[in-house]
């Protein structure tokens, strides 16, 4: 409930105060005194609303003392303090208010109306022109001043690591589920790099509600989240950021998180992102909830399906089928490198799905001569080699080629003698940008929903997991960043009948 207050418009204190208002700085003494003459004074208690979104009104307000919040859909968009001007749009266009203003403390305001300004008996034409010039400047600077919107970030999402199908998908569903809880969702514009920089322009706001988006879309960085559900790639990650391994860089990120009063952090990515989240978890208080969502084509997070693995295998298998058709047509042997740095999940399952003749995984140790002999009388062969095959050995030898080329070299050194042309192909990076398939979209929804439940239950420093139809969670310290491929499954991809010299050990 507002309370009118009396005051003397021409008192030195009032004139001096109006001269301190930034948006009246270019008004001369005459203009200030004319403005003082049309002002009215009013008081609000903490918690009172000056006006509500949707109310009609023609008043503009100047804060003398106290603090107020501009709110839209329960989001604090801006804070008004002594000297702030708000409601000024009503002086130009008497449309319903686009937000609500609530007193955060006992507050004293001055206000005036459009009718007051247009009273030619009080406001002369010169002052009228000067004031509307300032009003135009105030209106055009409004968007720049909206950085208060980012001062306190409730939920912060961080996309980092290599690109994979589903980054954007799970981001959209997280926004949907957490916004439904009343949470406010923000995202780092370029992964951990943006969190370290910590400037307002390093962050974006995600909105699921169309109505809310229409209300606040003019604020820089506001993104409508639903279209991200089927969007390719990762719109909010940067190129790999190795500096985040440095303790001092991690400490700066933690300071920025605390500065912006973040309550929940959600890291999305693979092994590298998990390491970054673990580092932050040791620097942040337990009052900040941290979660990790696995998105990786090679499914290199143990104990769960990973968003992106289903699309990766589907697209990878189709590429292999194309090579197999070409190999049959032209009587060729293709040795194809596929993703699979550790266990080789992607390479193995793509090989199985396409029906290629051999999968060479990071732990495979085939006799090159036996492999070469098995190819000798064939008119077409397709071999899939995981990118992690003998990675350390290749590095120690200074071998500059890819895994497929290294395997071919082993075959040649063992006396490869085939009648077909042997062609090596490096893995196709375009798989990373594939459209998420229904399996990954569904998995993203399940993980986002599970995350919401974990937030409600107060869980912390954990990863939602989905495996064999069950949903559960795994603590950060229990997560293993490799994948399990059994020997029996690997043997299914051995259609050449060659022996693995080493037993395939599941990780």
C-alpha positions as CSV (number, residue, x, y, z in Angstrom):
1,X,0.0,0.0,0.0
2,X,1.5,3.3,-1.1
3,X,1.5,6.4,1.2
4,X,1.6,9.9,-0.3
5,X,4.3,12.2,1.2
6,X,4.4,16.0,1.2
7,X,7.5,18.0,0.2
8,X,8.6,21.4,-1.1
9,X,9.4,21.1,-4.8
10,X,11.7,24.2,-4.8
11,X,13.7,23.1,-1.7
12,X,17.5,23.0,-2.3
13,X,17.6,19.4,-1.3
14,X,15.1,18.3,-3.9
15,X,16.8,20.4,-6.7
16,X,20.2,19.0,-5.6
17,X,18.9,15.4,-5.7
18,X,17.3,15.8,-9.2
19,X,20.6,17.1,-10.5
20,X,22.3,13.8,-9.3
21,X,19.9,11.6,-11.4
22,X,22.1,10.4,-14.3
23,X,19.3,10.6,-16.8
24,X,18.6,14.3,-15.9
25,X,22.3,15.3,-16.1
26,X,22.0,17.3,-19.3
27,X,18.9,19.3,-18.1
28,X,19.7,22.9,-17.0
29,X,18.6,24.5,-13.8
30,X,15.4,25.8,-15.4
31,X,14.4,22.4,-16.7
32,X,15.2,20.8,-13.3
33,X,13.0,23.3,-11.4
34,X,10.1,22.8,-13.9
35,X,10.4,19.1,-13.4
36,X,10.4,19.4,-9.6
37,X,7.2,21.4,-9.9
38,X,5.3,18.5,-11.4
39,X,6.6,15.7,-9.2
40,X,4.6,13.9,-6.5
41,X,6.1,11.9,-3.7
42,X,5.1,8.5,-2.5
43,X,6.3,5.7,-0.1
44,X,6.2,1.9,-0.4
45,X,7.0,-0.7,2.3
46,X,9.4,-3.6,1.5
47,X,7.4,-6.2,-0.4
48,X,4.9,-3.8,-1.9
49,X,4.4,-3.7,-5.6
50,X,4.6,-0.3,-7.4
51,X,2.8,-1.9,-10.3
52,X,2.2,-5.4,-11.8
53,X,2.9,-6.7,-15.3
54,X,-0.1,-6.0,-17.5
55,X,-1.3,-3.0,-15.5
56,X,-2.1,0.1,-17.5
57,X,-0.3,3.2,-16.4
58,X,1.0,6.6,-17.4
59,X,3.5,7.3,-14.6
60,X,7.3,7.4,-14.6
61,X,9.2,7.0,-11.3
62,X,12.4,8.3,-9.8
63,X,13.9,6.5,-6.9
64,X,14.9,8.8,-4.0
65,X,15.7,6.1,-1.4
66,X,15.5,2.3,-1.2
67,X,15.8,-0.6,-3.7
68,X,13.3,-2.2,-6.1
69,X,13.3,-5.1,-8.5
70,X,11.9,-5.3,-12.0
71,X,10.4,-8.8,-12.4
72,X,9.1,-10.8,-15.3
73,X,7.7,-14.2,-14.7
74,X,9.3,-14.2,-11.2
75,X,12.7,-13.4,-12.8
76,X,14.6,-10.4,-11.5
77,X,15.5,-8.5,-14.6
78,X,16.9,-5.3,-13.1
79,X,17.6,-3.6,-9.8
80,X,16.6,0.0,-9.2
81,X,18.4,2.2,-6.6
82,X,18.6,5.8,-5.7
83,X,18.7,7.9,-8.8
84,X,17.1,5.2,-11.0
85,X,14.3,6.1,-13.4
86,X,11.7,3.4,-14.4
87,X,8.3,3.2,-16.0
88,X,9.3,5.9,-18.5
89,X,7.9,4.0,-21.5
90,X,4.5,4.9,-20.2
91,X,5.2,8.6,-21.0
92,X,5.5,7.7,-24.7
93,X,3.1,4.8,-25.1
94,X,0.4,4.0,-22.6
95,X,0.5,0.3,-23.1
96,X,0.2,-2.3,-20.3
97,X,3.3,-2.6,-18.1
98,X,5.7,-5.2,-19.5
99,X,7.0,-6.2,-16.0
100,X,6.3,-5.9,-12.3
101,X,8.3,-3.6,-9.9
102,X,8.5,-4.7,-6.3
103,X,10.1,-2.8,-3.4
104,X,13.0,-4.8,-1.9
105,X,13.2,-2.4,1.0
106,X,11.2,0.6,2.3
107,X,11.3,2.9,-0.6
108,X,10.5,6.6,-1.4
109,X,9.7,7.5,-5.0
110,X,8.9,10.6,-7.0
111,X,6.6,10.2,-9.9
112,X,5.0,12.2,-12.7
113,X,2.6,11.5,-15.6
114,X,2.4,12.1,-19.3
115,X,-0.4,14.5,-18.6
116,X,1.8,16.5,-16.2
117,X,4.5,16.9,-18.9
118,X,1.9,18.0,-21.5
119,X,0.5,20.7,-19.2
120,X,1.7,23.7,-21.2
121,X,0.8,26.1,-18.3
122,X,3.5,24.5,-16.3
123,X,6.0,22.9,-18.7
124,X,7.2,25.2,-21.5
125,X,8.1,23.9,-25.0
126,X,11.8,24.2,-24.4
127,X,11.8,22.1,-21.2
128,X,9.4,19.6,-22.8
129,X,11.8,19.1,-25.8
130,X,14.8,18.8,-23.5
131,X,13.1,16.2,-21.3
132,X,11.9,14.0,-24.2
133,X,15.4,14.1,-25.7
134,X,16.7,12.6,-22.4
135,X,13.8,10.1,-22.4
136,X,14.8,8.9,-25.9
137,X,18.4,8.4,-24.6
138,X,17.1,6.5,-21.6
139,X,14.9,4.2,-23.8
140,X,17.8,3.4,-26.2
141,X,20.2,2.6,-23.4
142,X,17.7,0.3,-21.6
143,X,19.0,-2.8,-23.2
144,X,22.6,-2.1,-22.3
145,X,21.5,-1.6,-18.7
146,X,19.8,-5.0,-18.6
147,X,23.1,-6.7,-17.7
148,X,21.7,-6.8,-14.1
149,X,19.8,-9.8,-15.5
150,X,23.0,-11.8,-15.4
151,X,24.3,-10.6,-12.1
152,X,22.8,-13.6,-10.3
153,X,22.5,-16.9,-12.2
154,X,20.5,-19.6,-10.6
155,X,21.4,-22.6,-12.9
156,X,24.5,-22.5,-15.1
157,X,25.0,-25.0,-17.9
158,X,28.5,-25.6,-19.3
159,X,28.9,-27.4,-22.7
160,X,32.5,-28.4,-23.2
161,X,34.6,-31.1,-24.8
162,X,34.4,-32.4,-28.4
163,X,31.2,-32.0,-30.4
164,X,28.7,-34.9,-30.5
165,X,25.0,-35.3,-31.4
166,X,22.8,-34.4,-28.5
167,X,24.6,-31.5,-26.8
168,X,21.9,-29.1,-27.8
169,X,19.2,-31.6,-27.3
170,X,19.8,-32.3,-23.6
171,X,20.4,-28.6,-23.0
172,X,16.9,-27.9,-24.3
173,X,15.3,-30.6,-22.1
174,X,17.2,-29.5,-19.0
175,X,15.8,-26.0,-19.6
176,X,12.3,-27.4,-20.0
177,X,12.3,-29.5,-16.8
178,X,14.1,-27.0,-14.5
179,X,12.2,-24.0,-15.7
180,X,9.0,-25.9,-14.9
181,X,10.4,-26.0,-11.3
182,X,10.7,-22.3,-11.3
183,X,14.5,-22.3,-11.8
184,X,16.2,-19.7,-14.0
185,X,18.6,-21.2,-16.6
186,X,21.8,-19.7,-17.9
187,X,24.5,-21.1,-20.1
188,X,28.2,-20.3,-20.7
189,X,28.6,-19.0,-24.2
190,X,31.8,-20.9,-24.8
191,X,32.2,-23.6,-22.2
192,X,34.7,-23.3,-19.4
193,X,36.5,-20.5,-21.3
194,X,33.5,-18.2,-20.7
195,X,33.2,-19.2,-17.0
196,X,36.8,-18.2,-16.6
197,X,36.4,-14.9,-18.4
198,X,33.3,-14.2,-16.3
199,X,32.0,-11.1,-18.2
200,X,28.3,-10.5,-18.8
201,X,28.8,-11.1,-22.5
202,X,30.2,-14.6,-21.7
203,X,26.7,-15.9,-20.7
204,X,23.3,-16.5,-22.3
205,X,19.9,-17.0,-20.8
206,X,17.8,-20.0,-21.9
207,X,14.0,-19.8,-21.9
208,X,11.5,-22.6,-22.6
209,X,8.3,-20.7,-22.3
210,X,7.2,-18.9,-25.5
211,X,5.3,-16.2,-23.4
212,X,8.4,-15.5,-21.2
213,X,10.6,-15.4,-24.3
214,X,8.4,-12.8,-25.9
215,X,8.6,-10.7,-22.8
216,X,12.4,-10.7,-22.4
217,X,13.8,-11.4,-25.8
218,X,15.1,-7.9,-26.2
219,X,17.6,-8.6,-23.4
220,X,20.9,-9.4,-25.0
221,X,21.8,-13.1,-24.9
222,X,18.3,-14.5,-24.3
223,X,17.8,-17.8,-26.3
224,X,14.6,-19.6,-27.0
225,X,15.5,-23.2,-26.0
226,X,12.9,-25.5,-27.7
227,X,14.5,-25.3,-31.2
228,X,17.7,-26.8,-29.7
229,X,16.0,-30.1,-29.2
230,X,16.8,-31.3,-32.7
231,X,19.7,-28.9,-33.4
232,X,23.0,-30.3,-34.6
233,X,26.3,-29.7,-32.9
234,X,27.0,-27.8,-29.7
235,X,26.0,-24.2,-29.9
236,X,27.6,-23.1,-26.6
237,X,31.1,-24.7,-26.5
238,X,34.5,-23.5,-27.7
239,X,37.4,-25.2,-29.3
240,X,39.2,-27.3,-26.7
241,X,40.5,-25.2,-23.8
242,X,43.6,-26.8,-22.3
243,X,44.3,-23.9,-20.0
244,X,41.5,-25.1,-17.8
245,X,43.9,-27.8,-16.5
246,X,45.8,-25.1,-14.7
247,X,44.8,-24.7,-11.0
248,X,44.9,-20.9,-11.1
249,X,42.5,-20.9,-14.1
250,X,40.1,-23.3,-12.3
251,X,40.3,-21.0,-9.2
252,X,39.3,-18.0,-11.3
253,X,36.3,-19.9,-12.7
254,X,35.2,-20.9,-9.1
255,X,35.5,-17.2,-8.0
256,X,33.3,-16.1,-10.9
257,X,30.7,-18.8,-10.1
258,X,30.5,-17.6,-6.5
259,X,30.4,-13.9,-7.6
260,X,27.3,-14.6,-9.7
261,X,25.7,-16.6,-6.9
262,X,25.2,-19.7,-9.0
263,X,23.3,-22.4,-7.2
264,X,23.5,-25.3,-9.7
265,X,26.1,-26.1,-12.3
266,X,25.5,-28.7,-15.0
267,X,28.5,-29.9,-17.1
268,X,27.7,-31.5,-20.5
269,X,30.3,-33.4,-22.4
270,X,32.8,-36.3,-22.1
271,X,35.9,-37.2,-20.2
272,X,37.4,-33.7,-20.3
273,X,34.3,-32.0,-19.2
274,X,34.0,-34.4,-16.3
275,X,37.5,-33.6,-15.2
276,X,36.7,-29.9,-15.3
277,X,33.5,-30.5,-13.2
278,X,35.5,-32.5,-10.6
279,X,38.0,-29.7,-10.4
280,X,35.3,-27.2,-9.7
281,X,33.6,-29.5,-7.2
282,X,36.7,-29.3,-5.0
283,X,36.8,-25.5,-5.1
284,X,33.1,-24.7,-4.6
285,X,31.1,-25.0,-1.4
286,X,28.6,-27.9,-0.9
287,X,25.8,-25.4,-1.2
288,X,26.5,-25.3,-5.0
289,X,25.0,-28.4,-6.6
290,X,27.1,-29.9,-9.4
291,X,26.0,-32.4,-12.0
292,X,27.5,-34.0,-15.1
293,X,25.6,-35.2,-18.3
294,X,27.6,-37.6,-20.5
295,X,27.5,-36.7,-24.2
296,X,30.0,-38.6,-26.2
297,X,29.9,-40.6,-29.5
298,X,32.4,-43.2,-28.2
299,X,30.4,-43.9,-25.0
300,X,33.5,-43.4,-23.0
301,X,31.7,-43.0,-19.6
302,X,31.3,-46.4,-18.0
303,X,28.0,-47.4,-16.3
304,X,25.5,-45.6,-18.5
305,X,24.4,-45.1,-22.0
306,X,25.8,-41.8,-23.3
307,X,23.9,-39.3,-25.4
308,X,25.3,-39.3,-28.9
309,X,26.4,-43.0,-29.0
310,X,23.2,-44.2,-30.8
311,X,23.4,-41.5,-33.5
312,X,27.2,-42.1,-33.8
313,X,26.8,-45.8,-34.4
314,X,23.9,-45.3,-36.8
315,X,25.8,-42.8,-39.0
316,X,29.1,-44.7,-38.6
317,X,27.6,-47.9,-39.8
318,X,26.0,-46.3,-42.8
319,X,29.4,-44.9,-43.8
320,X,30.9,-48.3,-43.5
321,X,28.1,-49.8,-45.7
322,X,29.0,-47.3,-48.4
323,X,32.6,-48.4,-48.3
324,X,31.5,-52.0,-48.4
325,X,29.4,-51.4,-51.5
326,X,32.3,-49.6,-53.2
327,X,34.7,-52.4,-52.2
328,X,32.5,-55.0,-53.7
329,X,32.0,-53.0,-56.9
330,X,35.7,-52.1,-57.5
331,X,37.3,-55.1,-55.7
332,X,39.1,-53.1,-53.1
333,X,40.2,-53.4,-49.5
334,X,39.3,-50.4,-47.3
335,X,41.0,-49.9,-43.9
336,X,38.8,-47.3,-42.2
337,X,39.7,-45.4,-39.0
338,X,36.7,-44.8,-36.7
339,X,36.3,-43.1,-33.3
340,X,37.3,-45.2,-30.3
341,X,40.2,-43.9,-28.2
342,X,40.0,-46.4,-25.3
343,X,37.5,-49.3,-25.4
344,X,36.5,-48.7,-29.1
345,X,32.7,-48.8,-28.6
346,X,31.9,-46.7,-31.6
347,X,34.3,-48.5,-34.0
348,X,33.1,-51.9,-32.8
349,X,29.3,-51.2,-33.0
350,X,29.6,-49.4,-36.3
351,X,31.5,-52.4,-37.7
352,X,28.9,-54.9,-36.3
353,X,26.0,-52.9,-37.6
354,X,27.4,-52.6,-41.1
355,X,28.7,-56.2,-41.3
356,X,32.4,-55.2,-42.0
357,X,34.9,-58.0,-41.9
358,X,37.2,-57.1,-38.9
359,X,37.2,-54.6,-36.0
360,X,40.7,-53.7,-34.8
361,X,40.2,-52.1,-31.3
362,X,42.6,-50.3,-29.0
363,X,43.3,-53.6,-27.1
364,X,43.4,-55.8,-30.2
365,X,46.6,-57.6,-31.0
366,X,46.2,-59.5,-34.3
367,X,49.1,-61.2,-36.1
368,X,49.5,-59.0,-39.2
369,X,50.7,-61.9,-41.3
370,X,47.6,-64.0,-40.4
371,X,45.4,-61.0,-41.2
372,X,47.2,-60.5,-44.6
373,X,46.9,-64.2,-45.4
374,X,43.1,-64.1,-44.7
375,X,42.8,-61.2,-47.2
376,X,44.9,-62.8,-49.9
377,X,42.1,-64.6,-51.9
378,X,39.4,-62.1,-51.2
379,X,38.2,-59.7,-53.8
380,X,36.9,-57.2,-51.3
381,X,37.6,-56.5,-47.6
382,X,36.6,-53.7,-45.1
383,X,38.5,-53.4,-41.9
384,X,37.6,-50.9,-39.2
385,X,40.4,-49.6,-36.9
386,X,39.6,-47.7,-33.8
387,X,41.6,-44.4,-33.5
388,X,43.1,-45.5,-30.2
389,X,44.8,-48.6,-31.7
390,X,48.4,-48.7,-30.4
391,X,48.2,-45.0,-29.7
392,X,51.2,-44.9,-27.4
393,X,53.3,-47.1,-29.7
394,X,52.6,-44.8,-32.6
395,X,53.5,-41.7,-30.5
396,X,56.7,-43.3,-29.3
397,X,57.7,-44.1,-32.9
398,X,56.8,-40.6,-34.1
399,X,54.3,-42.1,-36.6
400,X,52.4,-39.2,-38.1
401,X,49.6,-41.1,-39.8
402,X,46.3,-42.3,-38.5
403,X,45.5,-45.6,-36.9
404,X,44.3,-47.1,-40.2
405,X,47.5,-46.2,-41.9
406,X,49.5,-47.7,-39.0
407,X,47.6,-51.0,-39.3
408,X,48.2,-51.1,-43.0
409,X,51.9,-50.5,-42.4
410,X,52.0,-53.5,-40.1
411,X,50.3,-55.6,-42.8
412,X,52.8,-54.5,-45.4
413,X,55.8,-55.1,-43.2
414,X,54.4,-58.6,-42.6
415,X,54.4,-59.3,-46.3
416,X,50.9,-58.3,-47.4
417,X,50.3,-59.7,-50.8
418,X,46.8,-59.1,-52.1
419,X,45.3,-58.7,-55.6
420,X,43.1,-55.8,-54.5
421,X,44.0,-52.2,-54.0
422,X,44.3,-51.3,-50.3
423,X,43.0,-47.8,-49.4
424,X,43.1,-46.2,-45.9
425,X,40.5,-43.7,-44.8
426,X,40.7,-41.4,-41.7
427,X,37.6,-41.2,-39.5
428,X,34.9,-38.9,-40.6
429,X,34.6,-35.9,-38.3
430,X,31.2,-35.0,-39.8
431,X,29.6,-37.7,-37.6
432,X,30.0,-35.2,-34.8
433,X,27.5,-32.9,-36.5
434,X,24.9,-35.5,-37.3
435,X,21.2,-34.9,-36.5
436,X,20.4,-36.6,-33.2
437,X,18.3,-39.7,-33.8
438,X,15.2,-40.7,-31.8
439,X,17.2,-42.9,-29.4
440,X,19.5,-40.1,-28.4
441,X,16.6,-37.6,-28.1
442,X,14.8,-40.0,-25.8
443,X,17.9,-40.6,-23.8
444,X,18.4,-36.8,-23.5
445,X,14.8,-36.5,-22.1
446,X,15.3,-39.2,-19.6
447,X,18.6,-37.8,-18.3
448,X,17.1,-34.3,-18.1
449,X,14.1,-35.6,-16.1
450,X,16.4,-37.7,-13.8
451,X,18.5,-34.6,-13.3
452,X,15.4,-32.6,-12.2
453,X,14.6,-35.4,-9.7
454,X,18.1,-35.3,-8.4
455,X,17.9,-31.5,-7.9
456,X,14.6,-31.9,-5.9
457,X,16.1,-34.7,-3.8
458,X,19.2,-32.5,-2.9
459,X,21.7,-34.8,-4.6
460,X,25.1,-33.3,-5.4
461,X,28.2,-34.0,-7.4
462,X,26.6,-36.8,-9.3
463,X,25.7,-38.0,-12.8
464,X,22.3,-39.2,-14.0
465,X,22.7,-42.6,-15.6
466,X,20.5,-44.8,-17.8
467,X,21.4,-48.4,-18.4
468,X,19.3,-51.5,-19.2
469,X,16.2,-49.5,-18.9
470,X,17.0,-48.4,-15.4
471,X,17.6,-44.8,-14.2
472,X,19.9,-44.1,-11.3
473,X,22.8,-41.8,-10.5
474,X,26.6,-42.2,-10.0
475,X,28.8,-40.1,-7.8
476,X,31.6,-38.1,-9.4
477,X,34.3,-40.1,-7.7
478,X,32.7,-43.4,-8.9
479,X,32.6,-42.5,-12.6
480,X,35.0,-44.3,-14.8
481,X,35.9,-42.7,-18.1
482,X,36.3,-45.7,-20.3
483,X,33.9,-48.1,-21.8
484,X,33.4,-51.8,-21.5
485,X,33.5,-54.0,-24.6
486,X,33.5,-57.7,-23.9
487,X,35.6,-60.2,-25.8
488,X,32.5,-62.1,-26.9
489,X,31.1,-59.0,-28.5
490,X,34.4,-58.1,-30.1
491,X,34.7,-61.6,-31.6
492,X,31.4,-61.0,-33.5
493,X,33.2,-58.4,-35.5
494,X,35.9,-60.9,-36.6
495,X,34.6,-62.3,-39.9
496,X,38.1,-63.0,-41.2
497,X,38.5,-65.8,-38.6
498,X,41.9,-64.4,-37.4
499,X,43.1,-64.9,-33.8
500,X,43.6,-62.1,-31.3
501,X,47.0,-62.7,-29.7
502,X,45.9,-61.2,-26.4
503,X,42.7,-61.9,-24.6
504,X,40.5,-58.9,-24.8
505,X,40.3,-57.5,-21.3
506,X,37.2,-55.6,-20.4
507,X,38.0,-52.3,-18.7
